[in-house]
Amino acid sequence: MRGALAAVAVVFAVAALPGQAYAAGAPGSYTFDPDAESVGGAEISAEAAKLNPGGAYKSAIRSGQKLYYRLDLDAKTNAYVSAVVVPKGSGKVAYGDGITVSIRDSSDDECSSQGAVFGTAQYPRPIAAYASRRVDKDGTCQDAGTYYVLIERESKATSDQGEWDLELRYASEPELASSAPTTAPTSWPSASPQPPAAATDNTRRGGAGYYDATSLETGEWKDRIEPGQTLFYRVPVDWDQQLFATAELSNSTSEKSAYVSSALAVSLENPALGHVADALPPSYSGKPVSVSFDPLPPVAYRNRYDSSDDVGGMRFAGWYYLSVSLSPDVAKAYGQKPIALTLKISVKGEAGKSPYKGDAGIFAVTQGDKDAAREGQSGAQAAEARSERGTMKLVAAAGIGAGTVLVLWLGAWTLIARRRAAAAPAAQSPYGGPPQAW
């Protein structure tokens, strides 16, 4: 009975959970993974804190600082560590400001590195980069042992020198089921697809970080963006599929007119949060502007053998992340009022077979991912929905189990009562006759 009551209580608790109508944060805000563990980077490698596969971490870095984090790697697993740098406040940044992420062995030989800089869009916003240790190629970093993630920050003397937040993620790549091609592609379809149709309800409010990025599928999606704000979206792209994305900023309703250079920054990151590409930031003069990525190759394992970010980055199936930032300088000319934003997403091609053994983790597109994209769930909402489905399965199992126990208990109680009645001696009257003769 206690089990049945507990199951009922869980049912009502789940039913009472409020729906999440997600709204992106204010300009300059960023949503960190709530499960991220705080970890300090070390300026001395021997004192570096260890990162664990599948882990998310929050750290910070000062101007000119070089920070180490430790990895303990075997001799067969490909490891990826990403860093998202989040400048605080509205401090000034310059063209070459940013971070470099590298993975190094215990002899300080570099396994790989990638930089993230603000470029011509010289305003603070979250930017990402990653590094890897791969064992599928000749060279250094093939042995098991201790490795280090090194994050280096570059800031010009005229830029903001304050501390920047870091969000770190460590992902391990699954083992291959069989050998895969080891040469990079040299050509792929480059013709832009037909513009996608707009859905009946095509408003999708972007997230405020990679953790709660809003899911999109092929289609035309509407949002609004404020000056100084960065919005995050994610698109599931499977093996052999090709992603096309365009961002359009509407005209301003302000009567003012001014020219803002590099007003809209659009970036693409892969499932390991490695940087793939930037769209050339367009200027804005109060009239509609549009920007697209150069044609990217279909997702393929072999892409990793190309040295460029835009080809090599398309090496995994999974969620690809779009970040869209509007320059704070737009507010000086057109006010802080949000401006209409349109995203046109096309995912072309049939999904191919995964090259990995077993569960591919984040490097796969599941039916749940497709459902999340169709419903426009944020990453946080999709995770909550999975948790609720698991809870409901537990509740159902508990309810069935409690019901079975209750039926068996009632049956046993009835049987015991009958046996007691049969075994009891007949009641006698004070007159010596049977009860029915009274």
Secondary structure, DSSP 8 states (H G I E B T S, - for coil): -HHHHHHHHHHHHHHT----------TT-----TT-EE---BSSGGG-EE--TT-EEEEEE-TT-EEEEEEEE-SS-EEEEEEEEE--TT----TT-EEEEEEEETT--EEEEEEEE-TTS-S---EEEEEEE-SSSSSSS-SSEEEEEEEEEE--TTS--S-EEEEEEEEEE--BSS----S-------S------EEEEEE---BSSSTT-EE--SEEEEEEE-TT-EEEEEEEE-TT-EEEEEEEE-----S----BTT-EEEEEE-TT--EEEEE----BSSS-EEEE--------GGGGGSSSHHHHT----EEEEEEEEE-THHHHHH-S--EEEEEEEEEES------BSS--TTSS--HHHHHHHHHT-BHHHHHHHHHHHHHHHHHHHHHHHHHHHHHHHHHHHHHHHHHHHHHS-----TTSS-GGG-
